[in-house]
């Protein structure tokens, strides 16, 4: 199956197995028995790489797919239908088209702000214009950058990012932290300066415990830019390993490896509980969507999903 067909197929699937103990699936939203205020809709992107416009119609892999304007239109459609929406990104907003070369990320941040992103983490390419370049365009981002395992205390980004954020969506308390990949050897020292990198697993365990047990969040989300999997390097830290070696994370929204997952994947954490992991490729070809349905006690009872293709069927 070519990628175009693959994208069409995965846009309307349903999870194949229960995602956690006592969780059931709502394969179709119309059968949801819960009130809308008890539903949380998570929309997410990753590895946008400055792909502001759709791919050209002559492009072999993804003809006439993607585009910020179409995504904005789809997001607004969803917000018109849903009362509790979180819009998140998992990094690598920068680099890949002349828009970045000319404007240094200013345009990407302005457009994401217009779409009302709630938060993002940083990917390795977000360092490409150096920390000074990132800081220069940062005022255009009207949303926080959540970076938990990058310490910027000796850099110009000191105090400009957050280790975690808590969002309250009509009584549903959502805690979010973010982890990034090792920069040394991947990004030039000149670009990341004195940024201190910490092990993602240790950091994830610390903040997931803080958010779940101390802050009493109903849902804990990790924005990850460490990659989904490395078949040639099975011991390299990835989302799969992060899920297995931690506890208290409910969902990992990944990036870096440009992985088009056929559906959100389920992994068992070190307590034997299930963790949901999703990643939606790259270039804004898909908008990830996961809907959580909570009961009156804020326990997750149903989950549904739809990784929707961004194409010409979306009216701008």
C-alpha angles and dihedrals in degrees: 000000000000120000095256091056091042092055091050092051098050094049095084108031133125130220113272098215142024109280100212141357111295091008119126127188128246099206092184124032093220090069094055108129095195130091118257092245089063091055126089119197115202116196118187146176136184139189095015090166096195093294094156096158129047118266112269117268089244094056108117101216106037108011114190093350130132128020133157095240093056091047091050090052092050092048091052091050090054093047089052088058102037130054100200113050131159118191114198140172131204101209144266092098089152137068132038110083138047089259088076093042091054103035103026096226097312093116094048092052093047093051093045089050090052088053087052099236110193097209146338138193125220125260126200093262090056085074093056095103090044126250089288091055092049091049091049093061097031094096087068090063108086091188132070127260110224112206116165104168098038113083111201097177094122095043140072089263092065106135093004096102133046129229090217143350134207120212124193112208107186092315096323106118113211123187119199131189131168136218129193137197127265106278099197109099092011102060126035115258089235090060099051099028115182095352108145117219122208130193109277094217095054092044093046092052091050097050097038089054091047093050099041103037106024102030092034096225116182091215130023118203127190117204101206133192097173099097134259100253142341111209093183092046105038094173095052111112110261138156089271092055093041090055093048097047100047141054137213095041112122099183138010116204104197143198145163100075095064089230118178099206113201088221137342108295128225125222132176118242126214091274093054094254124128126254123198118223126189136172127173106206115246147288094049092283090140137030110215117220130184122173120203120197117203130197124223090278092054093251116143109247104165137021129192131176145194125181096198123205115235106224144128092292087078110087114224 
